[in-house]
Amino acid sequence: METVCYIEIIKDGQDFVARAHMPDGTIKEYRHQVFEDVLTEMVVELQEELSE
């Protein structure tokens, strides 16, 4: 089993913020006022990146 990334989700005022901490040390941040939208954006981008 291998860790792909760690995900942190916080609320910043009106926005939900999802941060994906990648194994290479980079952090990808996604921000949206709708919780489901921030999750969808993050999952779609991570799926594209990780399937390469």
Secondary structure, DSSP 8 states (H G I E B T S, - for coil): -----EEEEEEETTEEEEEEE-TTS-EEEEEESSHHHHHHHHHHHHHHHHT-
